[in-house]
């Protein structure tokens, strides 16, 4: 079966760096997405990786290793507003998105 | 100017009733989706339409019927509501379904509570 694994919850301190991991086992691979979802709101797109390596976008970076079935989202200079759930999703060989359950990130002052 | 708008935002109803949720996008996207997010926060695809044609129809009870009158609209009708239908339903759209075109823009969600 297809599977996406992410930690359920993480806690970090304001101003620090946090890495949220995502491992996947899917039938084929056509890209990996990260979305941010604040409580009670809709998910919003953060990043898309289809090739191995690091993609940087301001304070957020996303890394992909296709051979290891692994990605991480790196958040730097954490702010209180970064408290949210972070969803990892993989597009399989049929171009269908397989979603992880999300990682709830709690930022403490 | 909302990109993906869905109504109503909240819906509280009794078991056995029929209800509809409407969705409209003004992004010019070709593909629209309905997702269900349950209390455990898993996002599950229900349906997807590309240019008004159904392309994804996951294992969803046939009490759920989508309708796409044009590529900017995708409505969801639910018959004979059950307690287990309580969830947040998200409408979303994307430029297409391949690769990076599959970036989703979500509506604000419709929270359905079945009593």
Interface residues (C-beta under 8 A of the other chain):
Chain A: X30 X31 X33 X35 X41 X42 X43 X44 X45 X48 X50 X85 X87 X89 X91 X95 X96 X97 X99 X101 X102
Chain B: X40 X41 X42 X43 X44 X45 X56 X90 X97 X98 X99 X100 X102 X103 X104 X105 X106 X107 X108 X109
